[in-house]
Amino acid sequence: MKAFVFGIGGGGDIVSAIVAYTYLRKLGYNVLLGAVVWERYVEDPIPGPICFDDLRNAILVNQGLYKVNKDTYAIRGSRQVVPQLVRAIRALELDGAYGICNKSGAMGLYSSLKEFVNTEKIDLIVGVDAGGDVLAKGCEETLGSPLIDFISLASLVKLEEDGYNVMLGVIGSGSDGELQYDYFLKRISEIASLNGLLDIKGYDRETATLVERVLNEVNTEASKIPFEAFKGLYGEIPIRNGTRNVFVTPVSAIMFFLDPIKVAETSPLYSLVKDSSSIDDANKNLNEVGIYTEYNFEIDLYSQFGLNASHASAYDVSKIRAEGRRKLGGVKIKC
């Protein structure tokens, strides 16, 4: 049996993918790892995903996928950027993993994943999201990065509709600060009531050992919290340079495996991006209902700070987001 596990939201989601990776290996799967390669502005000041043309020492698989190794890096705005995915495989001492470029929107990503799955004869596809903002409905005041997650979700749904074996794993119970802890659990219960909760798997010592190695190389807050929860962290903590707060309990170390179709049925955001053929197309649809996305933020941040985006203060970040939301006229989705 062969599985493909990938982080659906970019950046540090590859760390959370290790939870599913170790679980499936114990079940007898040969597991390939991957991630959407889209780094936060503190790592990469250039807006948008890192795609094959940006890379050195990578192998093109198809329009939306490429294979990376420990020597892979990207050139972004004349700067060298080492994706979190590459740092993770260095720490895990893997021969390689698969980077995903979502610039062709949900339909393009679906086509690329389908071609890859058929070529590699994959039996199970698992997309993993740290924090669980892929469960958002769009009305949440703290929602900040729905674009990447919902492009990935839409591609998983399309694969499932085609008859492939697909699951969505969410972990962290709001560890990225975008969904409140209780709200995250409420959404899990809502999906479970529709027979959409497929499995539950928490951290164990083996997983924690691997993740600890990876966290020495990878820069992530949302995926670090589940590990810290397993190690005993409890209570409310600040993240994102103090711009967000996260409530942490042992439940934060649990991954919930969900049916992507059931998740999609309960969120208006899915229908807004499911037919998109580019990032700009999907982003425009979200903007039309007043949702200010992570792509909007990166563009606005870059316009002010350029390659020095990582120097933006918490005040600058909050101000840019507030102004961006104001210009869109407020969210038009009701929960």
C-alpha positions in Angstrom: 0.0 0.0 0.0 1.2 3.5 -0.9 0.1 6.8 0.6 0.8 10.5 -0.2 0.7 12.9 2.8 1.1 16.6 2.1 0.7 19.8 4.0 -2.1 21.7 2.4 -1.5 25.2 3.7 2.2 25.8 3.0 5.1 26.6 5.3 5.1 24.6 8.5 2.2 22.3 7.7 4.9 19.8 6.7 5.7 19.3 10.4 2.1 18.4 11.2 2.1 16.0 8.2 4.6 13.9 10.1 1.8 12.9 12.5 -0.1 11.3 9.6 3.2 10.0 8.1 4.2 8.0 11.2 0.6 6.8 11.7 0.3 5.4 8.2 3.7 3.8 8.2 2.7 1.9 11.3 -0.4 0.7 9.4 1.9 -0.7 6.7 1.9 2.1 4.1 4.8 3.2 2.1 4.4 7.0 2.6 5.5 9.8 0.3 5.7 13.3 1.8 4.9 16.6 0.3 3.6 20.2 0.9 2.3 23.2 -0.8 5.4 25.4 -0.9 4.2 28.9 0.1 6.3 30.5 2.9 5.2 33.2 5.3 6.6 36.7 4.7 9.1 36.2 7.5 10.8 33.6 5.3 10.0 34.8 1.8 9.1 38.4 1.1 7.8 37.7 -2.4 4.0 37.2 -2.5 2.6 33.9 -3.7 3.8 30.3 -3.9 7.2 29.0 -4.7 7.0 27.1 -8.0 9.4 25.1 -10.1 10.8 28.1 -12.0 12.0 29.6 -8.7 14.0 26.5 -7.7 17.5 25.2 -8.0 18.3 21.4 -7.7 14.7 20.2 -8.1 13.0 17.8 -10.6 9.8 18.8 -12.4 7.1 16.1 -12.1 4.2 17.9 -13.8 2.6 21.4 -14.0 1.9 21.6 -10.2 4.4 19.2 -8.6 8.2 18.9 -8.3 10.6 16.7 -6.4 12.9 18.4 -3.9 16.0 17.0 -2.1 18.3 18.3 0.7 20.1 20.6 -1.7 17.0 22.3 -3.2 16.6 26.0 -2.7 14.7 28.9 -4.3 15.7 32.3 -5.6 13.1 34.9 -4.6 13.8 38.5 -5.4 17.5 37.8 -5.6 17.4 36.1 -2.2 18.0 32.5 -1.5 15.1 30.8 0.4 15.2 27.2 1.7 11.6 26.0 1.9 10.4 24.4 5.1 9.8 21.2 3.2 13.4 21.0 2.3 14.5 21.7 5.9 12.1 18.9 7.0 13.6 16.2 4.7 17.1 17.2 5.8 16.1 16.7 9.4 14.3 13.4 8.6 17.2 12.3 6.4 14.9 11.5 3.5 16.0 11.2 -0.1 13.3 13.6 -1.3 9.8 14.9 -1.0 7.3 16.6 -3.3 6.7 20.3 -3.5 3.3 21.6 -4.7 2.6 24.8 -6.6 -1.0 26.0 -6.5 -0.7 28.9 -8.9 -3.2 27.1 -11.3 -6.0 27.2 -8.7 -8.1 24.3 -7.5 -8.6 22.8 -11.0 -5.0 22.9 -11.9 -3.9 21.4 -8.5 -6.5 18.7 -8.9 -5.2 17.8 -12.4 -1.6 17.7 -11.2 -2.4 15.6 -8.1 -4.4 13.2 -10.2 -1.6 12.7 -12.7 0.9 12.2 -9.8 -1.4 9.7 -7.9 -2.0 7.6 -11.0 1.7 7.6 -12.0 2.9 6.7 -8.5 0.0 4.2 -7.9 -1.1 6.0 -4.7 -3.7 4.2 -2.6 -4.4 6.9 -0.1 -4.1 10.7 -0.3 -4.0 12.7 3.0 -4.0 16.5 3.1 -2.9 18.0 6.5 -3.7 21.4 7.9 -2.1 22.8 11.1 -4.6 25.0 13.0 -7.7 23.9 11.2 -8.5 27.1 9.4 -9.6 24.8 6.5 -12.7 24.3 8.6 -13.6 28.0 8.4 -16.9 29.2 6.9 -15.7 32.7 6.1 -17.5 34.8 8.7 -14.8 34.3 11.4 -13.3 37.7 12.5 -9.9 36.1 13.0 -9.7 34.2 9.7 -6.5 35.2 7.9 -5.4 32.6 5.4 -8.3 30.8 3.7 -7.0 30.9 0.1 -4.3 28.2 0.2 -6.3 25.8 2.4 -9.4 26.0 0.3 -7.6 25.6 -3.0 -6.2 22.4 -1.5 -9.5 21.3 -0.1 -11.2 21.7 -3.4 -8.6 19.6 -5.2 -9.1 16.8 -2.6 -12.8 17.0 -3.0 -12.5 16.6 -6.7 -10.2 13.6 -6.3 -12.7 12.0 -3.8 -15.5 12.6 -6.3 -13.4 10.7 -8.9 -13.3 7.7 -6.5 -9.9 8.1 -5.0 -9.3 7.3 -1.3 -8.9 10.8 0.3 -8.7 12.2 3.9 -8.2 15.6 5.4 -6.2 15.7 8.7 -6.5 18.8 11.0 -4.5 19.3 14.1 -3.8 22.0 16.7 -7.3 23.1 17.6 -6.8 26.6 16.3 -3.0 26.6 16.8 -2.5 29.2 14.0 -4.8 31.7 15.9 -7.4 31.9 13.1 -10.1 29.8 14.7 -10.9 29.8 18.4 -10.3 26.6 20.3 -14.0 25.9 21.1 -15.1 26.9 17.6 -12.6 24.4 16.1 -14.1 21.6 18.2 -17.6 22.7 17.4 -16.8 22.4 13.6 -15.4 18.9 14.2 -18.6 17.9 15.9 -20.7 19.4 13.1 -18.8 17.4 10.5 -18.9 14.3 12.7 -22.7 14.6 12.8 -22.7 14.2 9.0 -20.7 11.0 9.3 -17.6 13.0 8.2 -15.2 12.1 11.0 -13.2 9.1 9.8 -10.4 8.6 12.4 -8.5 10.2 15.3 -4.8 9.9 16.0 -2.8 11.9 18.5 0.9 12.4 19.0 2.9 9.5 20.4 6.6 9.3 21.5 7.9 8.1 18.2 6.1 11.0 16.4 7.3 13.5 19.0 10.9 12.3 18.6 10.8 12.9 14.8 9.0 16.2 15.1 11.5 17.4 17.7 14.3 16.8 15.2 12.4 18.6 12.5 11.6 21.6 14.7 15.3 22.2 15.1 15.3 23.1 11.4 11.8 24.3 10.5 10.4 27.6 11.5 6.7 27.2 12.5 4.4 28.2 15.3 1.1 26.5 14.3 2.7 23.1 13.9 5.0 23.5 17.0 2.0 23.9 19.3 0.7 20.3 18.9 4.2 19.1 19.8 4.4 21.4 22.8 0.9 20.3 23.9 2.0 16.7 23.9 4.9 17.8 26.1 2.6 19.5 28.6 2.0 23.1 27.4 -1.3 24.4 28.7 -3.1 27.7 28.6 -3.3 30.8 26.3 -0.1 31.8 24.5 0.7 34.6 22.0 1.9 33.8 18.5 2.6 35.7 15.3 4.6 38.4 17.1 1.8 39.0 19.5 -0.9 39.6 16.9 -2.8 36.4 17.8 -3.5 34.2 20.8 -3.9 30.5 21.0 -5.5 28.4 23.8 -3.5 25.1 24.2 -4.6 21.9 25.9 -3.7 18.2 25.4 -6.4 18.1 22.7 -4.2 20.4 20.6 -2.0 17.3 20.0 -4.8 15.3 18.4 -5.3 15.0 14.6 -8.8 14.5 13.3 -9.2 12.8 10.0 -12.2 14.1 8.1 -14.0 13.4 4.8 -13.1 16.3 2.5 -16.6 16.3 0.9 -18.3 16.7 4.2 -16.0 19.5 5.2 -16.8 21.2 1.8 -20.5 20.8 2.3 -20.4 22.8 5.5 -18.4 25.8 4.3 -19.4 28.5 1.8 -15.7 29.1 1.0 -15.4 25.8 -0.9 -17.9 26.8 -3.6 -16.0 30.2 -4.1 -12.8 28.5 -5.1 -13.7 25.0 -6.4 -13.8 26.0 -10.1 -10.8 28.4 -10.0 -8.1 28.0 -12.7 -5.6 30.3 -11.0 -4.7 31.8 -7.7 -5.9 35.2 -8.8 -9.2 33.7 -9.9 -9.8 32.1 -6.5 -8.6 35.2 -4.6 -10.9 37.4 -6.6 -13.9 35.3 -5.7 -13.0 35.5 -2.0 -12.5 39.2 -2.2 -15.9 39.7 -3.7 -17.5 38.5 -0.5 -15.3 40.7 1.6 -12.6 38.2 2.6 -9.1 39.6 2.8 -6.7 36.7 2.2 -3.1 35.9 3.0 -2.3 36.7 -0.7 -3.8 40.1 -0.4 -1.8 40.7 2.8 1.5 39.6 1.2 0.9 41.9 -1.8 0.0 44.8 0.5 3.0 44.1 2.8 5.4 43.8 -0.1 4.1 47.1 -1.6 5.2 48.9 1.6 8.3 47.0 2.7 9.6 45.2 -0.4 12.3 42.7 0.4 12.3 43.9 4.0 8.9 42.5 4.7 10.3 40.5 7.6 11.1 43.8 9.4 7.4 44.8 9.6 6.3 45.2 13.2 3.2 43.7 14.8 1.6 47.2 14.5 2.4 47.4 10.8 1.0 43.9 10.2 -2.2 44.7 12.1 -2.6 48.0 10.4 -2.2 46.5 6.9 -4.7 43.8 7.6 -7.3 46.3 9.0 -6.9 48.6 6.1 -7.2 45.7 3.6 -10.4 44.5 5.2 -11.8 48.0 5.3 -11.3 48.5 1.6 -13.2 45.3 0.8 -16.2 46.6 2.7 -16.6 43.9 5.3 -17.4 40.2 5.1 -20.7 39.4 3.4 -20.9 35.7 4.5 -23.2 34.9 7.5 -22.6 31.9 9.7 
